[in-house]
């Protein structure tokens, strides 16, 4: 996975960072829905968001996410914040795949359910 992520094109959304130094990375200060839509329609493979609930919340609100992949790690933390917040409407999801790993992790892949 390390080789794959090092070689992949990466977009870092940040209002505070001045630069990014990771190979194949570019810094974007503001989320522009038109730019995201253009990337989705452009050449290349799927895009993945790692570790940003606030970015996922914004993309969800704008209707720009096709699938959600949730990795469940069997650790009880006792507290924390919502994975996705601030989304103004309920969106029903359809389970596409559930995959278990020897570690106990489970990956759940969902798409928006057509109503």
Order of alpha helices (4+ residues) and beta strands (2+ residues): alpha-beta-beta-alpha-alpha-beta-beta-beta
